[in-house]
Amino acid sequence: MNKNSLPRKVESIIAILKSHYKPFEFSSRDPFKVLITTILSQRTRDENTALASKRFFEVVRSPEDVLKLDPKIIEETIKPSGFYKVKAKRIIEISKQLVNNYGSKVPFKKEELLKFKGVGRKTANAVSAFAFNKPAIVVDTHVHRISNRLGLINSKNPEQTEYELSKIVPKKYWILINKLFVIHGQKICRPINPKCSECKITNFCDKKI
């Protein structure tokens, strides 16, 4: 496909998905909640992230709350997310940095967010997009998989996916594309046995089954 036609293809795909799905919204725009929820989402299923996040925020409301808790309690609350010992350690370290260096406020600048251990581009972009409503392409497993399946890009890793998508996705859709692709990836364009016969954008897809 001609590169100049890719933005039009993106717009058509987004228009169809928008008519079919209601884009999800974070339950809170609180930057701390978005940051922690995204950390919990690393290397786990969406439903496990939701459960771990719910349990965590039943006992924690701020970075100060984290530092008052025994690490074992944090581990137990986030256990459904998997790799809970590593994630608990990261959450504690991040909370310390927030309290000591940022007045307990999550910074809105991406370069500041990337200074935190355990915060990569996906997490930094998620905070920028979903907490501060700043244009950012959040590349999770759904966005990476679907973008490649559709033939929009040909990338090996999430960082490359973000870069390639930023060149062809109109900036006004940067936040929305994640929201739509996540729902589509959960319901239809699954990693294994995608429901191609039910897909509303199958005519745009390069995947042949």
C-alpha positions, 0 to 999 in steps of 0.5 A: 500500500502506498504510504500516503494512503495509510493515514486514510486507511487509519481514519477508515478503520477508526471510524468503523471501530468507533461506530461499533465500540464505546471507547473504554475510559479509566475509572479515574484520571488520577495520575497516581492511579493511572500510573500504578494501574499501568504498572500492574498491567505489565505482562498480565491479562486485562482482567487480572489487572482490573482485579489487582488494581481494584484490590490495591486502591481499596487500601491505597489512595496516595504514595504516602499510603504505600510507604505506610504499608508492610510490603507483604500487604502490597504484594498480597493486594496485587497478587492477581496481576502476576510478578507481584513481588517485582511489581510491589518493589517497583510501586514502593520505589516509585512512591518514595521518589514521588514523595521525596522528589515530586511533592507526591505528585506524578509529573506530567512530563514524559521525560520525568516519568521515564526516570522512574524505575519500571516506567517505560514508554508504554507506562509514560504514554499511558499517564500522559494520555489517560491522566493528562489528556496529552496526545500519546500513542500507548502501545500495549500488546493489542495495539502492537498486534493489531497494527501489524496484522492490519498491515499499517506497519511492520514492526518488531517491538512496541517502541518501533510500533509507537514510532511507525504509528506516530508517522501515519496516525493523525495526532487527534487519534493518538489516544483513541487508537489504543482505546479502540484497539484494546476493545477490538483485541479483547473481543475479536482480534485475539492473539490466538484464534481471532474471530475474523468472520465477525470482524468489522474491519476484515477488508482492511486486514493483511492477515490471511487465514 
